Amino acid sequence: MPANMSAAEIRTFLFELVARERGCDVGEVDPDLPFDQLALDSMALLGIVGDLAERLDMEIDTTLLLEHPSIERLSSHLGDASRDG
């Protein structure tokens, strides 16, 4: 069963993951910037998706990064799915 996390909790977790991968402070991560503009390589993005999937206890298809291409949009989508799930 997927973990019940709000969009805000998912957003915070994504901020932390992206900041860790970039080696920057969470405050330096723009939630509206598309993932392909966050200075992350494909391996880093796959790691982020894997960590998020583990945290939510659900499979996450990497195509979600294309369908919901920013921290803000992905966290909103996954928060809705978690609540509805």
Helices and strands as residue ranges (DSSP letters): H 7-22, G 26-28, G 35-37, H 42-56, H 64-67, H 71-84
